[in-house]
């Protein structure tokens, strides 16, 4: 276990049980979500990546995208 994780767990242990359970539920959900994404990425074929890249290039070329500056202004 990393030092940072040990520190986080130490702080969580100081909280009331209901807050500990809430944090534990969020952590477990996050771990499960990461596992699902890792499996999806691992199962993606080169052809699927190529198709996705072609789709993105087409959307950029035809102006179907929103510039990042409009989505995340400074």
C-alpha positions as a LaTeX table, in Angstrom:
\begin{tabular}{lrrr}
\hline
Residue & $x$ (\AA) & $y$ (\AA) & $z$ (\AA) \\
\hline
Unk1 & 0.00 & 0.00 & 0.00 \\
Unk2 & 1.33 & 3.43 & $-0.86$ \\
Unk3 & 2.06 & 6.06 & 1.75 \\
Unk4 & $-0.59$ & 8.37 & 0.30 \\
Unk5 & $-3.25$ & 5.67 & 0.47 \\
Unk6 & $-2.26$ & 4.88 & 4.06 \\
Unk7 & $-2.61$ & 8.57 & 4.91 \\
Unk8 & $-6.06$ & 8.73 & 3.29 \\
Unk9 & $-7.24$ & 5.63 & 5.13 \\
Unk10 & $-5.92$ & 7.03 & 8.39 \\
Unk11 & $-7.97$ & 10.19 & 7.88 \\
Unk12 & $-11.06$ & 8.23 & 6.83 \\
Unk13 & $-10.83$ & 6.16 & 10.04 \\
Unk14 & $-11.32$ & 9.36 & 12.05 \\
Unk15 & $-14.72$ & 9.96 & 10.47 \\
Unk16 & $-18.08$ & 8.64 & 11.69 \\
Unk17 & $-19.08$ & 5.22 & 10.35 \\
Unk18 & $-21.68$ & 6.55 & 7.94 \\
Unk19 & $-19.14$ & 8.88 & 6.32 \\
Unk20 & $-16.60$ & 6.06 & 6.15 \\
Unk21 & $-19.15$ & 3.87 & 4.39 \\
Unk22 & $-20.03$ & 6.66 & 1.95 \\
Unk23 & $-16.37$ & 7.15 & 1.02 \\
Unk24 & $-15.81$ & 3.40 & 0.77 \\
Unk25 & $-18.81$ & 3.09 & $-1.58$ \\
Unk26 & $-17.44$ & 5.84 & $-3.82$ \\
Unk27 & $-13.99$ & 4.27 & $-3.88$ \\
Unk28 & $-15.36$ & 0.83 & $-4.74$ \\
Unk29 & $-17.52$ & 2.30 & $-7.50$ \\
Unk30 & $-14.50$ & 4.16 & $-8.90$ \\
Unk31 & $-12.39$ & 0.99 & $-8.86$ \\
Unk32 & $-15.13$ & $-0.95$ & $-10.64$ \\
Unk33 & $-15.51$ & 1.81 & $-13.24$ \\
Unk34 & $-11.76$ & 1.83 & $-13.89$ \\
Unk35 & $-11.79$ & $-1.94$ & $-14.34$ \\
Unk36 & $-14.63$ & $-1.71$ & $-16.86$ \\
Unk37 & $-12.80$ & 0.97 & $-18.86$ \\
Unk38 & $-9.54$ & $-0.99$ & $-18.76$ \\
Unk39 & $-11.35$ & $-4.05$ & $-20.12$ \\
Unk40 & $-13.00$ & $-2.00$ & $-22.87$ \\
Unk41 & $-9.70$ & $-0.44$ & $-23.92$ \\
Unk42 & $-7.94$ & $-3.82$ & $-23.87$ \\
Unk43 & $-10.69$ & $-5.33$ & $-26.04$ \\
Unk44 & $-10.58$ & $-2.54$ & $-28.62$ \\
Unk45 & $-9.06$ & $-3.72$ & $-31.87$ \\
Unk46 & $-6.68$ & $-1.74$ & $-34.08$ \\
Unk47 & $-9.46$ & $-1.56$ & $-36.68$ \\
Unk48 & $-11.83$ & $-0.02$ & $-34.13$ \\
Unk49 & $-9.19$ & 2.59 & $-33.18$ \\
Unk50 & $-8.63$ & 3.33 & $-36.88$ \\
Unk51 & $-12.38$ & 3.75 & $-37.42$ \\
Unk52 & $-12.64$ & 6.07 & $-34.43$ \\
Unk53 & $-9.70$ & 8.18 & $-35.65$ \\
Unk54 & $-11.26$ & 8.42 & $-39.13$ \\
Unk55 & $-14.56$ & 9.52 & $-37.61$ \\
Unk56 & $-12.86$ & 12.22 & $-35.54$ \\
Unk57 & $-10.89$ & 13.48 & $-38.56$ \\
Unk58 & $-14.14$ & 13.68 & $-40.57$ \\
Unk59 & $-15.91$ & 15.61 & $-37.80$ \\
Unk60 & $-13.00$ & 18.04 & $-37.55$ \\
Unk61 & $-12.89$ & 18.48 & $-41.33$ \\
Unk62 & $-16.64$ & 19.15 & $-41.57$ \\
Unk63 & $-16.70$ & 21.48 & $-38.57$ \\
Unk64 & $-18.83$ & 19.23 & $-36.40$ \\
Unk65 & $-16.67$ & 19.86 & $-33.33$ \\
Unk66 & $-16.68$ & 22.64 & $-30.76$ \\
Unk67 & $-13.31$ & 24.31 & $-30.16$ \\
Unk68 & $-11.92$ & 23.46 & $-26.75$ \\
Unk69 & $-11.62$ & 27.17 & $-25.91$ \\
Unk70 & $-15.41$ & 27.41 & $-26.12$ \\
Unk71 & $-15.92$ & 24.42 & $-23.86$ \\
Unk72 & $-13.25$ & 25.34 & $-21.30$ \\
Unk73 & $-12.76$ & 29.11 & $-21.40$ \\
Unk74 & $-9.89$ & 30.55 & $-19.40$ \\
\hline
\end{tabular}
